[in-house]
Amino acid sequence: MVLNEALGKDARIWVKSEWGPASEDWPAVSFSKRSVGDYLRKEFVPGRDAILYIGTSNPATTGNPAHRQRLLSAVNIEPKQLLETRDCIPAKSWEESQNQFRGRWLWSMPALGIWDFDDLPLAHDILPATYRQLGLIVNRGNVVEVVPEEKNVVLGLPVHPVVFQPPHKAGAFSGSRALLDLNIEIRREIGRMVGNILGRVNASGTERTSLNPIRTTSESSLHILLGQKWQEQKGRCFLCQGPLLPGTKNYLLQASPDRTDSLDTAYNDANTRITHLGCNLAKNKVNMVDFEDWLFVVRGELDDVNGEDS
């Protein structure tokens, strides 16, 4: 594969001097200047952009001669999660780095994806103008965006994915990311559903008692839960598989948080899915046999009604 296949079509790309390739031993982009993280938080789009690692020319820092001044890795990161480096790399890697260079690389953003360049091309052959900028004193310790005329060249370079296991804290943001990746209309629809849930919780002491032990009473937890469900269901009603329509004025087509077990008042991962309000109301109004027959008709599976063979 080539790098363009791993990133978004409108990818922005930055370069950064590094000691070696990204790997399972250091699955994060790290820096000593917190200002670098503040910049990436504003500019970097996860799933679309990448930071390229370029090996330094110094034998004291880039020990492997095959890595010096070479394009090593492309890394996609989670920019909204600025962590202490010790919390997003293996403990052994952190201890070794601090034994040799105490106080360096205190801040990190965890990797979402890592790709190594197949042939480790020389950086100044592929990105001559960008590479010169990276060498300026003012850019030491910073990231430098690839100049436009060189971006398509690097996007066409062959790469291969690197398998790694993100540490626990680095994965803790995944639910929030699922919500942030949804467009504003869907997030508003989720906000409406959350408001309805909390309204019912506030009106019912028994529901509140059930919700508290599983920690889904907070508004933010409910937003994250429904955002994940929307993505898992690919924006379709769990029951009829028709599209969910955020912002619709049609009462029956509005999105509705449905509990799998209506006797269990908890909204949690196992007991929650998103349906059309009409589907939800119909399910609760009639027996399951009649409801499933109705679903077959709605889905266009008429031959399955009453057990008829196709």
C-alpha positions as CSV (number, residue, x, y, z in Angstrom):
1,M,0.0,0.0,0.0
2,V,1.0,3.6,-0.4
3,L,0.7,6.3,2.3
4,N,-2.2,8.0,0.6
5,E,-4.3,4.8,1.1
6,A,-3.7,4.9,4.8
7,L,-4.7,8.6,5.3
8,G,-7.6,10.8,4.4
9,K,-7.8,12.4,0.9
10,D,-7.2,15.9,2.3
11,A,-4.4,14.8,4.6
12,R,-2.0,17.3,6.2
13,I,1.5,16.0,6.9
14,W,4.1,17.2,9.3
15,V,7.7,16.0,9.9
16,K,9.6,15.5,13.1
17,S,13.1,14.5,14.0
18,E,13.2,11.2,15.8
19,W,15.7,8.7,17.1
20,G,14.1,5.7,15.3
21,P,10.9,4.4,13.8
22,A,7.6,4.4,15.8
23,S,6.9,0.9,17.2
24,E,5.0,-1.1,19.9
25,D,7.8,0.0,22.2
26,W,6.9,3.7,21.8
27,P,3.4,4.0,20.2
28,A,3.1,7.7,20.6
29,V,4.4,11.0,19.3
30,S,6.4,12.6,22.1
31,F,7.9,16.0,22.7
32,S,9.6,18.1,25.4
33,K,7.8,21.3,24.5
34,R,4.2,21.3,25.6
35,S,3.6,24.0,23.0
36,V,3.9,21.4,20.3
37,G,1.0,19.5,21.8
38,D,-1.1,22.7,22.0
39,Y,-0.4,23.3,18.3
40,L,-1.3,19.8,17.2
41,R,-4.5,19.9,19.3
42,K,-5.7,22.7,17.1
43,E,-4.4,21.6,13.8
44,F,-4.2,17.8,13.6
45,V,-7.2,15.7,12.4
46,P,-7.2,12.1,13.6
47,G,-7.8,9.5,10.9
48,R,-6.8,12.0,8.2
49,D,-3.3,13.5,9.0
50,A,0.1,12.1,9.8
51,I,3.4,13.0,11.4
52,L,6.5,11.6,9.6
53,Y,9.5,10.5,11.6
54,I,12.9,11.4,10.1
55,G,15.9,9.9,11.7
56,T,18.5,12.4,13.0
57,S,22.0,12.6,11.6
58,N,23.6,12.3,15.0
59,P,25.1,8.8,15.8
60,A,24.5,9.6,19.5
61,T,20.8,9.9,19.1
62,T,20.0,7.7,16.0
63,G,22.3,4.7,16.7
64,N,21.3,2.7,13.7
65,P,23.1,4.1,10.6
66,A,20.3,2.8,8.3
67,H,17.9,5.2,10.1
68,R,19.9,8.4,9.9
69,Q,18.3,11.1,7.8
70,R,15.7,8.6,6.5
71,L,11.9,8.7,6.4
72,L,11.1,6.1,9.0
73,S,7.4,6.1,10.0
74,A,4.1,7.9,9.5
75,V,2.0,8.2,12.6
76,N,-1.7,9.2,13.1
77,I,-2.4,10.4,16.6
78,E,-5.2,11.3,18.9
79,P,-4.6,15.1,19.3
80,K,-7.3,15.7,21.9
81,Q,-5.5,13.4,24.4
82,L,-2.3,15.1,25.7
83,L,-0.8,12.6,28.2
84,E,2.3,12.3,30.3
85,T,4.6,10.1,28.2
86,R,4.9,7.6,31.1
87,D,1.2,6.9,30.7
88,C,1.1,6.0,27.1
89,I,4.3,3.9,26.4
90,P,5.5,0.7,28.0
91,A,7.1,1.2,31.5
92,K,10.4,-0.3,30.3
93,S,10.7,2.2,27.4
94,W,10.0,5.1,29.7
95,E,12.6,3.9,32.3
96,E,15.3,3.4,29.7
97,S,14.7,6.8,28.1
98,Q,14.8,8.6,31.4
99,N,17.9,6.8,32.6
100,Q,19.8,8.2,29.6
101,F,18.0,11.5,29.1
102,R,16.2,12.5,32.2
103,G,13.5,15.2,31.8
104,R,13.1,14.7,28.0
105,W,9.9,13.9,26.1
106,L,7.6,14.4,29.0
107,W,4.5,14.9,26.8
108,S,2.9,12.6,24.3
109,M,-0.1,12.0,22.1
110,P,-1.0,8.3,21.6
111,A,-0.8,6.7,18.2
112,L,-4.0,5.6,16.5
113,G,-2.1,4.1,13.5
114,I,1.6,3.6,12.6
115,W,3.0,2.8,9.1
116,D,6.7,2.2,8.4
117,F,8.2,3.3,5.0
118,D,9.2,0.2,3.0
119,D,12.6,1.4,1.7
120,L,13.4,4.1,4.3
121,P,14.2,6.7,1.6
122,L,16.5,9.6,2.3
123,A,14.5,12.6,3.5
124,H,16.4,15.2,1.5
125,D,15.7,13.2,-1.7
126,I,11.9,13.1,-1.1
127,L,11.3,16.4,0.9
128,P,14.3,18.7,0.2
129,A,12.5,22.0,1.0
130,T,10.7,20.6,4.1
131,Y,13.9,18.9,5.3
132,R,15.8,22.2,5.1
133,Q,13.2,23.9,7.3
134,L,13.3,21.1,9.8
135,G,17.0,21.8,10.3
136,L,16.5,25.4,11.2
137,I,17.3,26.2,14.9
138,V,13.9,27.8,15.3
139,N,12.3,24.5,14.5
140,R,14.3,22.3,16.8
141,G,12.0,20.2,18.9
142,N,9.0,21.3,16.8
143,V,7.0,19.7,13.9
144,V,7.2,21.2,10.5
145,E,4.4,20.9,7.9
146,V,5.4,19.5,4.6
147,V,5.4,22.1,1.8
148,P,2.5,21.7,-0.7
149,E,4.7,20.9,-3.7
150,E,6.2,17.9,-1.8
151,K,3.1,16.4,-0.2
152,N,2.0,14.3,-3.2
153,V,5.4,12.7,-3.5
154,V,5.4,11.5,0.0
155,L,1.8,10.3,-0.2
156,G,2.8,8.0,-3.0
157,L,5.5,6.2,-1.1
158,P,5.0,2.5,-0.2
159,V,4.3,1.8,3.5
160,H,3.3,-1.1,5.7
161,P,1.2,-1.0,8.9
162,V,2.8,-1.6,12.3
163,V,0.9,-3.7,14.9
164,F,1.0,-2.3,18.4
165,Q,-1.1,-2.4,21.6
166,P,-2.0,1.0,23.0
167,P,-1.6,1.2,26.8
168,H,-4.7,1.5,28.8
169,K,-4.7,5.2,29.4
170,A,-4.0,5.8,25.7
171,G,-7.3,4.0,24.8
172,A,-9.4,5.7,27.4
173,F,-10.4,8.4,25.0
174,S,-11.9,6.1,22.4
175,G,-15.5,6.7,23.5
176,S,-15.1,10.4,23.3
177,R,-13.5,10.2,19.9
178,A,-16.5,8.2,18.6
179,L,-18.7,11.1,19.6
180,L,-16.4,13.8,18.3
181,D,-16.2,12.0,14.9
182,L,-20.0,12.4,14.4
183,N,-21.2,15.5,12.6
184,I,-22.9,18.3,14.4
185,E,-26.5,17.3,13.4
186,I,-26.0,13.8,14.8
187,R,-24.5,15.2,18.0
188,R,-27.5,17.5,18.4
189,E,-29.8,14.5,18.0
190,I,-27.8,12.6,20.6
191,G,-28.1,15.7,22.9
192,R,-31.9,15.6,22.5
193,M,-32.0,11.9,23.4
194,V,-29.8,12.5,26.4
195,G,-32.1,15.3,27.6
196,N,-35.1,12.9,27.4
197,I,-33.3,10.2,29.3
198,L,-32.2,12.6,32.1
199,G,-35.7,14.0,32.2
200,R,-37.1,10.5,32.9
201,V,-34.3,9.8,35.4
202,N,-35.1,12.9,37.3
203,A,-38.7,12.0,37.4
204,S,-38.2,8.5,38.7
205,G,-36.2,7.6,41.8
206,T,-36.2,3.9,40.9
207,E,-34.5,4.7,37.6
208,R,-31.9,6.8,39.3
209,T,-31.2,4.0,41.7
210,S,-30.6,1.6,38.9
211,L,-28.4,3.9,36.9
212,N,-26.1,5.1,39.6
213,P,-24.3,1.7,40.2
214,I,-23.3,1.4,36.5
215,R,-22.2,5.1,36.3
216,T,-24.2,6.2,33.3
217,T,-26.1,9.0,35.1
218,S,-23.7,11.7,34.0
219,E,-24.7,13.6,30.9
220,S,-21.2,13.1,29.3
221,S,-21.4,9.3,29.8
222,L,-24.7,9.1,28.1
223,H,-23.5,11.3,25.2
224,I,-20.5,8.9,24.7
225,L,-22.7,5.8,25.0
226,L,-25.1,7.0,22.3
227,G,-22.3,8.2,20.1
228,Q,-20.8,4.7,20.1
229,K,-24.1,3.1,19.5
230,W,-24.8,5.4,16.5
231,Q,-21.5,4.4,15.0
232,E,-21.9,0.7,15.7
233,Q,-25.3,0.8,14.1
234,K,-23.9,2.8,11.1
235,G,-26.7,5.4,11.6
236,R,-29.5,2.9,11.2
237,C,-32.4,1.9,13.4
238,F,-31.5,-1.3,15.3
239,L,-35.0,-2.7,14.7
240,C,-36.0,-1.9,11.1
241,Q,-32.5,-1.1,9.8
242,G,-33.9,2.1,8.1
243,P,-31.8,5.2,8.3
244,L,-31.9,7.4,11.4
245,L,-32.7,11.0,10.4
246,P,-31.2,13.5,12.8
247,G,-33.2,16.7,13.1
248,T,-36.4,15.3,11.5
249,K,-39.7,16.9,12.6
250,N,-41.5,13.6,12.0
251,Y,-42.3,12.3,15.5
252,L,-42.3,8.6,14.5
253,L,-38.9,8.9,12.7
254,Q,-37.1,10.6,15.6
255,A,-34.2,8.7,17.1
256,S,-35.1,7.0,20.4
257,P,-32.8,5.3,22.9
258,D,-34.4,1.8,23.4
259,R,-33.6,-0.5,26.2
260,T,-33.2,-4.2,25.1
261,D,-34.8,-5.4,28.3
262,S,-37.5,-2.9,29.2
263,L,-37.7,-4.3,32.8
264,D,-34.1,-3.2,33.3
265,T,-34.1,0.6,33.6
266,A,-30.4,1.0,33.1
267,Y,-28.9,2.6,30.0
268,N,-25.6,0.8,29.5
269,D,-23.8,-0.8,26.6
270,A,-25.5,-4.2,26.9
271,N,-29.0,-2.8,27.4
272,T,-29.1,0.2,24.9
273,R,-29.6,0.6,21.2
274,I,-31.0,3.4,19.0
275,T,-34.2,3.0,17.1
276,H,-36.9,5.1,15.4
277,L,-39.4,6.2,18.0
278,G,-42.1,4.6,15.9
279,C,-40.4,1.2,16.0
280,N,-39.8,1.6,19.7
281,L,-43.5,2.4,20.4
282,A,-44.7,-0.4,18.2
283,K,-42.4,-3.0,19.9
284,N,-43.9,-2.0,23.3
285,K,-47.5,-1.9,22.1
286,V,-47.9,-5.4,20.6
287,N,-46.6,-8.9,21.3
288,M,-43.3,-10.0,19.8
289,V,-44.8,-12.2,17.1
290,D,-46.9,-9.4,15.7
291,F,-44.1,-6.9,16.0
292,E,-41.7,-9.2,14.1
293,D,-44.3,-9.7,11.3
294,W,-44.6,-5.9,11.1
295,L,-40.8,-5.6,10.8
296,F,-40.8,-8.1,7.9
297,V,-43.2,-5.9,6.1
298,V,-41.3,-2.7,6.8
299,R,-38.1,-4.3,5.6
300,G,-39.7,-5.6,2.4
301,E,-39.3,-9.3,3.5
302,L,-43.0,-10.1,2.9
303,D,-42.3,-13.8,2.1
304,D,-41.1,-14.3,5.7
305,V,-44.4,-13.2,7.3
306,N,-46.4,-16.1,8.8
307,G,-43.6,-18.5,8.1
308,E,-44.0,-18.5,4.3
309,D,-41.0,-19.8,2.4
310,S,-39.4,-17.7,-0.3
